[in-house]
Amino acid sequence: MSTLGNIIVGQSGGPTSVINSSLAGVFKTAKDDGARTIYGMRNGIQGLLENRFVDMKEGIKSDLDVEILKRTPSSYLGSCRYKLPDVEKDEKTYENIFAILKRLEIDHFFYIGGNDSMDTIKKLSAYAKAKSEKITFVGVPKTIDNDLAVTDHTPGFGSAAKYIGTSVKEIIRDALVYDMKMVTVVEIMGRNAGWLTASAALAKTEECDGVDMIFLPELDFDLNLFADKVKKMQEKKKALVIAVSEGLKTADGTYVCKMGDSITFKDSFGHTNLGGTGMFLANKLAAELGCKTRTVDFSTLQRCAAHITSRVDVEEAFAAGTHAVKAAFKGETGKVVVFNRVSSSPYAMLTELADVAKIANVEKQVPSEWIINDGTYISDEFLKYAKPLIQGEIAPYMVEGLPRHLVLR
């Protein structure tokens, strides 16, 4: 068993409304279990390389602060999109990282993030093993995209799905006000995996018919077929609400959002920025069908709407941070916390560990058998999977009518 000592934790990639709950889990568990100093990387591994870190006990001073942190959206420590180079190409970067960790007397390293962040854990733990370094490296999962392999789901997805289902349901109510032909296109995040877009199906309830069509990035998108389907549907129903993924691509691999006027930007991982899919499709429908169209793009609201988080999501995010610390303190390294679903009804979930090599750079998509109606909707199997993840609420602490957040000064 490794000895308790100093730990360091960072957050990376796109934030979520519960990523700070995982951070709270890491902090509180490490503090309660006797860690000497709990360092936080400012802006992830990039900030660490620039010697930017904080003593987290100076910013989180009470149990109330921990509770406020759990309810604070975005990344308390800041984030980054820094791609750690392969050690064969740039060992100097690894030498710099481990020199900093040694100077801080770090025994345990935690990184909260998605696919790219788990790649960082994979590379650092492999380097530590090759150099006989005793530091443990454990990943804590997060991503609203829900595209991490091995785990049943990822913290952040449940709350984003709850926000999407709720907001789409409200949009549907608004769209049905007028007795006229109108199409509302709702653009939802998701580059290659359509879990979030599929969540629009949650809007279907006893008193709501739900969205009319859902288009996921798992299938090739046909522009002409899309317009034909809308036209035929309008013969039976005037006002339509359609959910589309920002990552829709045609058969030749072209992003639909790049068919219009847009600026292309790529991050350090080579990911092209997306956005504008909904607007492009709404304009196409207006031109071809001659009807009123509207676009709703949730954009960053999908990942920062902490006022409507799922209690299940908040508690599981915290549990993931707790499990990571407990595992590292027992000497586990090169691992990621994952969720194993025991039952959907009643809902029961276990936190476990998985080899980071099975998760890093592996993308989990929506099962093809869940995509139905000629690629325009999602099956009840998805609803059985997703509904347990959106249950319950944790209200923010309100001060003068607005939520109180914990902010690193």
DRENNU-348710 format. One line per 10 residues: number of its first residue (from 1); their letters; for each residue x, y, z of C-alpha. Coordinates in Angstrom, 2 decimals. Layout:
BEGIN
NUM) a) X/Y/Z ~ ...
***
This chain:
BEGIN
1) mstlgniivg) 0.00/0.00/0.00 ~ 1.32/3.43/-0.95 ~ 1.78/5.96/1.81 ~ -0.40/9.03/2.09 ~ 1.33/12.16/0.94 ~ 0.79/15.09/-1.36 ~ -1.68/14.79/-4.21 ~ -2.37/16.89/-7.28 ~ -5.56/17.07/-9.33 ~ -6.45/18.75/-12.60
11) qsggptsvin) -9.43/19.22/-14.89 ~ -9.23/19.05/-18.67 ~ -11.36/19.31/-21.80 ~ -14.85/20.73/-22.07 ~ -16.42/21.37/-18.64 ~ -19.72/19.97/-17.39 ~ -22.21/21.03/-14.77 ~ -20.92/18.30/-12.40 ~ -17.17/18.17/-13.08 ~ -16.65/20.13/-9.87
21) sslagvfkta) -18.57/17.50/-7.94 ~ -15.86/15.02/-8.96 ~ -13.26/17.55/-7.87 ~ -15.08/17.90/-4.54 ~ -15.00/14.10/-4.20 ~ -11.24/14.02/-4.78 ~ -10.60/16.91/-2.41 ~ -12.81/15.83/0.49 ~ -11.75/12.18/0.37 ~ -8.05/13.03/0.17
31) kddgartiyg) -8.41/15.54/3.01 ~ -10.42/13.17/5.22 ~ -7.99/10.30/4.55 ~ -4.97/12.32/5.59 ~ -3.33/13.74/2.47 ~ -0.77/16.35/3.51 ~ -1.21/18.88/0.71 ~ -3.83/18.87/-2.03 ~ -2.57/20.76/-5.06 ~ -4.77/21.83/-7.95
41) mrngiqglle) -3.37/22.38/-11.43 ~ -4.49/25.64/-12.98 ~ -5.64/24.83/-16.52 ~ -4.73/21.17/-16.39 ~ -1.45/19.65/-17.50 ~ -0.65/22.75/-19.50 ~ -0.77/24.86/-16.35 ~ 1.35/22.31/-14.48 ~ 4.07/22.60/-17.13 ~ 3.97/26.36/-16.55
51) nrfvdmkegi) 4.28/25.87/-12.76 ~ 0.78/27.17/-12.12 ~ -0.92/25.37/-9.26 ~ -2.71/26.17/-6.01 ~ -3.10/24.71/-2.53 ~ -6.77/23.77/-2.64 ~ -7.18/23.93/1.14 ~ -6.77/27.70/0.85 ~ -9.84/27.99/-1.38 ~ -12.04/25.24/0.06
61) ksdldveilk) -12.18/25.88/3.78 ~ -15.37/24.22/5.00 ~ -17.93/21.53/4.30 ~ -20.21/24.30/3.04 ~ -17.57/25.23/0.46 ~ -17.52/21.60/-0.66 ~ -21.30/21.64/-1.09 ~ -21.19/24.90/-3.04 ~ -18.41/23.47/-5.22 ~ -20.61/20.48/-6.06
71) rtpssylgsc) -23.23/22.93/-7.32 ~ -20.82/25.16/-9.28 ~ -20.72/24.65/-13.06 ~ -17.64/24.70/-15.30 ~ -14.13/23.82/-14.11 ~ -13.12/25.35/-10.78 ~ -9.42/24.91/-11.58 ~ -9.75/25.93/-15.22 ~ -9.23/23.62/-18.16 ~ -7.07/23.07/-21.22
81) ryklpdvekd) -6.94/21.16/-24.49 ~ -3.29/20.20/-24.35 ~ -2.16/17.10/-26.21 ~ 0.68/15.40/-24.38 ~ 3.23/14.37/-27.04 ~ 4.40/10.79/-27.43 ~ 7.42/10.19/-25.22 ~ 9.44/8.96/-28.21 ~ 9.06/12.35/-29.86 ~ 9.47/14.60/-26.84
91) ektyenifai) 10.79/13.04/-23.65 ~ 11.83/16.46/-22.39 ~ 8.20/17.33/-21.66 ~ 7.87/14.23/-19.47 ~ 11.10/15.05/-17.68 ~ 9.74/18.52/-16.94 ~ 6.44/17.15/-15.62 ~ 8.09/14.64/-13.31 ~ 10.61/17.22/-12.11 ~ 7.72/19.43/-11.02
101) lkrleidhff) 5.90/16.53/-9.39 ~ 9.03/15.56/-7.47 ~ 9.60/19.13/-6.32 ~ 6.03/19.20/-4.98 ~ 6.57/15.75/-3.42 ~ 3.51/14.38/-5.24 ~ 2.53/10.78/-4.51 ~ -0.80/10.68/-6.35 ~ -1.93/12.37/-9.58 ~ -5.62/12.66/-10.58
111) yiggndsmdt) -6.99/13.95/-13.87 ~ -10.69/14.64/-14.42 ~ -11.63/14.55/-18.09 ~ -12.73/12.68/-21.18 ~ -11.04/10.71/-23.94 ~ -8.10/13.04/-24.46 ~ -7.54/13.41/-20.72 ~ -7.41/9.65/-20.27 ~ -4.73/9.63/-22.97 ~ -2.70/11.85/-20.62
121) ikklsayaka) -3.17/9.38/-17.74 ~ -2.17/6.53/-20.03 ~ 1.06/8.22/-21.14 ~ 2.11/9.48/-17.72 ~ 1.46/6.17/-15.94 ~ 3.39/4.29/-18.65 ~ 6.32/6.69/-18.33 ~ 6.29/6.37/-14.54 ~ 6.38/2.59/-14.85 ~ 9.23/2.71/-17.36
131) ksekitfvgv) 11.24/4.98/-15.07 ~ 10.30/3.13/-11.85 ~ 8.60/6.23/-10.48 ~ 6.30/5.57/-7.52 ~ 3.65/8.21/-8.34 ~ 0.17/6.77/-9.02 ~ -1.96/8.10/-11.90 ~ -5.73/7.66/-11.84 ~ -8.34/9.10/-14.20 ~ -11.75/10.41/-13.17
141) pktidndlav) -14.24/10.30/-16.08 ~ -16.26/13.26/-17.29 ~ -17.89/14.21/-20.55 ~ -21.38/15.28/-21.51 ~ -20.81/13.38/-24.78 ~ -21.02/10.05/-22.91 ~ -18.56/8.53/-25.38 ~ -16.04/6.86/-23.05 ~ -15.60/3.12/-23.58 ~ -15.99/0.43/-20.90
151) tdhtpgfgsa) -18.05/2.56/-18.51 ~ -21.86/2.40/-18.58 ~ -21.99/6.20/-18.76 ~ -19.96/9.24/-17.76 ~ -20.59/11.94/-15.16 ~ -21.91/15.05/-16.89 ~ -24.09/13.21/-19.38 ~ -27.08/12.73/-17.06 ~ -27.36/16.44/-16.26 ~ -26.87/17.48/-19.89
161) akyigtsvke) -29.53/14.96/-20.95 ~ -31.89/16.32/-18.29 ~ -31.34/19.88/-19.55 ~ -31.90/18.83/-23.17 ~ -35.03/16.80/-22.44 ~ -36.49/19.62/-20.36 ~ -35.61/22.40/-22.81 ~ -36.83/20.49/-25.87 ~ -40.11/19.83/-24.12 ~ -40.50/23.56/-23.49
171) iirdalvydm) -39.57/24.35/-27.10 ~ -42.28/21.96/-28.30 ~ -44.88/23.77/-26.22 ~ -43.83/27.07/-27.79 ~ -43.71/25.67/-31.33 ~ -47.33/24.51/-31.22 ~ -48.75/27.94/-30.39 ~ -49.50/29.06/-33.96 ~ -51.71/27.39/-36.57 ~ -49.13/27.62/-39.33
181) kmvtvveimg) -46.42/25.58/-40.99 ~ -43.16/25.99/-39.11 ~ -40.06/23.87/-38.51 ~ -37.87/24.34/-35.43 ~ -34.43/22.76/-35.76 ~ -32.69/22.17/-32.43 ~ -28.91/21.75/-32.69 ~ -27.34/19.62/-29.97 ~ -23.68/18.88/-29.20 ~ -22.03/15.68/-30.38
191) rnagwltasa) -19.20/15.28/-32.85 ~ -19.20/11.55/-33.57 ~ -21.46/10.15/-30.85 ~ -25.15/11.04/-30.68 ~ -25.92/10.37/-27.01 ~ -26.85/13.99/-26.32 ~ -28.97/14.39/-29.44 ~ -30.74/11.14/-28.60 ~ -31.63/12.74/-25.27 ~ -34.14/14.92/-27.10
201) alakteecdg) -36.35/11.79/-27.05 ~ -36.72/12.28/-23.29 ~ -39.13/15.15/-24.06 ~ -41.82/12.61/-24.94 ~ -44.05/12.26/-21.87 ~ -47.68/11.59/-21.04 ~ -48.73/15.08/-22.11 ~ -46.09/15.71/-24.81 ~ -45.69/13.88/-28.12 ~ -41.98/14.69/-28.19
211) vdmiflpeld) -39.79/15.72/-31.10 ~ -40.79/14.67/-34.60 ~ -37.39/13.46/-35.80 ~ -33.91/12.92/-34.40 ~ -30.75/12.74/-36.52 ~ -27.55/11.33/-35.02 ~ -23.95/11.48/-36.34 ~ -23.67/7.69/-36.26 ~ -25.45/7.54/-39.64 ~ -24.63/9.29/-42.91
221) fdlnlfadkv) -26.90/12.28/-43.45 ~ -28.73/12.77/-46.76 ~ -29.75/16.40/-47.32 ~ -32.32/15.68/-50.02 ~ -33.89/12.82/-48.09 ~ -34.07/15.09/-45.04 ~ -36.11/17.72/-46.90 ~ -38.39/15.06/-48.38 ~ -39.12/13.59/-44.97 ~ -39.96/17.00/-43.54
231) kkmqekkkal) -42.28/17.77/-46.46 ~ -44.17/14.50/-46.06 ~ -44.44/14.97/-42.31 ~ -45.86/18.48/-42.78 ~ -48.78/16.98/-44.69 ~ -49.99/15.54/-41.40 ~ -48.63/18.06/-38.91 ~ -47.96/21.75/-39.47 ~ -45.47/22.56/-36.72 ~ -42.45/20.28/-36.44
241) viavseglkt) -39.54/20.15/-33.98 ~ -36.44/18.28/-35.16 ~ -33.30/17.50/-33.13 ~ -30.00/17.31/-35.02 ~ -26.44/16.66/-33.94 ~ -23.84/19.32/-34.65 ~ -21.65/16.52/-36.03 ~ -23.92/15.39/-38.87 ~ -21.89/14.33/-41.92 ~ -22.80/13.32/-45.45
251) adgtyvckmg) -21.66/10.01/-46.96 ~ -18.42/11.58/-48.24 ~ -17.48/12.72/-44.72 ~ -18.37/16.39/-45.12 ~ -19.77/18.05/-42.01 ~ -23.16/19.59/-42.77 ~ -22.21/22.69/-40.80 ~ -19.27/23.25/-43.19 ~ -21.58/23.45/-46.20 ~ -22.47/26.98/-45.21
261) dsitfkdsfg) -20.24/29.94/-44.44 ~ -18.16/29.07/-41.39 ~ -14.66/29.61/-40.05 ~ -12.61/26.45/-39.56 ~ -10.52/26.08/-36.43 ~ -8.72/23.00/-35.10 ~ -7.56/22.44/-31.53 ~ -4.35/20.67/-30.48 ~ -6.03/17.29/-30.89 ~ -7.00/18.06/-34.49
271) htnlggtgmf) -10.71/18.45/-33.70 ~ -12.48/20.83/-36.11 ~ -14.83/23.29/-34.43 ~ -18.46/22.56/-35.19 ~ -21.57/24.69/-35.10 ~ -24.12/25.99/-37.55 ~ -25.69/22.67/-38.55 ~ -29.11/23.71/-37.31 ~ -28.97/27.09/-39.03 ~ -27.87/25.54/-42.34
281) lanklaaelg) -30.69/22.99/-42.29 ~ -33.31/25.54/-41.23 ~ -32.30/27.84/-44.08 ~ -32.42/24.93/-46.53 ~ -35.93/24.00/-45.43 ~ -37.11/27.60/-45.65 ~ -35.81/27.87/-49.21 ~ -37.10/24.50/-50.45 ~ -40.39/24.23/-48.59 ~ -41.29/27.90/-48.31
291) cktrtvdfst) -42.20/27.70/-44.64 ~ -41.11/29.54/-41.55 ~ -38.13/27.99/-39.81 ~ -36.34/28.63/-36.56 ~ -33.06/27.40/-35.08 ~ -32.31/26.77/-31.41 ~ -28.69/26.05/-30.50 ~ -28.17/25.13/-26.85 ~ -24.41/25.63/-27.25 ~ -22.59/25.81/-23.90
301) lqrcaahits) -25.85/25.75/-21.93 ~ -25.82/21.97/-22.34 ~ -22.75/21.71/-20.16 ~ -23.09/24.59/-17.68 ~ -26.76/24.49/-16.66 ~ -26.07/23.68/-13.02 ~ -29.52/24.99/-12.04 ~ -31.05/21.80/-13.45 ~ -28.51/19.09/-12.66 ~ -29.53/15.51/-12.00
311) rvdveeafaa) -29.08/14.43/-8.39 ~ -27.96/11.01/-9.63 ~ -25.32/12.70/-11.79 ~ -24.02/14.96/-9.01 ~ -23.76/12.10/-6.54 ~ -22.10/9.73/-9.02 ~ -19.60/12.41/-10.06 ~ -18.66/12.85/-6.40 ~ -18.43/9.07/-5.96 ~ -16.09/8.82/-8.95
321) gthavkaafk) -13.70/11.29/-7.30 ~ -13.92/9.42/-4.02 ~ -13.24/6.03/-5.64 ~ -10.23/7.43/-7.50 ~ -8.59/8.61/-4.28 ~ -9.32/5.40/-2.39 ~ -7.84/3.38/-5.26 ~ -4.71/5.52/-5.58 ~ -4.09/5.39/-1.84 ~ -4.09/1.59/-2.19
331) getgkvvvfn) -1.44/1.81/-4.90 ~ -3.59/1.53/-8.04 ~ -2.20/3.34/-11.10 ~ -2.89/3.54/-14.82 ~ -6.59/3.11/-14.06 ~ -9.84/4.98/-14.67 ~ -12.97/4.93/-12.51 ~ -15.89/3.39/-14.42 ~ -19.55/2.65/-13.71 ~ -21.04/-0.84/-13.87
341) rvssspyaml) -24.83/-0.90/-14.05 ~ -26.29/-3.59/-11.84 ~ -29.92/-2.80/-12.59 ~ -32.00/-0.17/-14.38 ~ -35.18/-0.82/-12.38 ~ -34.56/-0.26/-9.59 ~ -31.50/1.69/-10.62 ~ -28.25/0.43/-9.11 ~ -24.69/1.27/-10.10 ~ -21.23/0.26/-8.88
351) teladvakia) -17.99/2.21/-9.25 ~ -15.04/0.10/-10.39 ~ -11.62/0.50/-12.00 ~ -10.62/-0.22/-15.58 ~ -7.28/-0.19/-17.39 ~ -6.81/3.25/-18.95 ~ -5.45/1.60/-22.12 ~ -8.94/0.22/-22.79 ~ -10.50/3.69/-22.56 ~ -8.05/6.30/-23.86
361) nvekqvpsew) -8.75/7.28/-27.48 ~ -11.65/4.82/-27.78 ~ -15.02/6.33/-28.71 ~ -18.35/4.74/-27.71 ~ -21.28/5.48/-30.02 ~ -25.01/4.94/-29.72 ~ -25.78/1.27/-30.57 ~ -27.03/0.96/-34.15 ~ -30.00/-1.13/-33.03 ~ -31.22/1.80/-30.95
371) iindgtyisd) -31.50/4.04/-34.04 ~ -34.90/3.36/-35.63 ~ -37.49/4.66/-38.13 ~ -35.07/4.77/-41.06 ~ -32.51/6.70/-39.02 ~ -34.91/9.38/-37.80 ~ -35.58/8.37/-34.20 ~ -34.30/6.55/-31.13 ~ -35.75/3.40/-29.54 ~ -37.26/2.81/-26.12
381) eflkyakpli) -34.07/0.96/-25.18 ~ -32.30/4.31/-25.07 ~ -35.01/5.74/-22.81 ~ -34.64/2.79/-20.42 ~ -30.90/3.47/-20.38 ~ -31.06/7.26/-19.97 ~ -34.03/7.90/-17.68 ~ -32.37/6.61/-14.47 ~ -29.50/9.05/-15.07 ~ -31.67/12.19/-15.03
391) qgeiapymve) -33.54/11.53/-11.80 ~ -33.69/13.92/-8.87 ~ -32.50/17.47/-8.38 ~ -29.96/19.28/-6.24 ~ -30.94/22.90/-5.92 ~ -28.18/25.53/-5.94 ~ -27.72/27.75/-2.91 ~ -29.55/30.92/-3.88 ~ -28.43/34.38/-2.77 ~ -30.66/37.32/-3.67
401) glprhlvlr) -32.38/35.26/-6.31 ~ -29.25/33.92/-8.02 ~ -27.09/30.80/-7.51 ~ -23.95/31.05/-5.38 ~ -20.79/29.56/-6.96 ~ -17.38/28.78/-5.53 ~ -14.76/30.65/-7.54 ~ -10.99/30.33/-7.39 ~ -9.60/33.81/-6.84
***
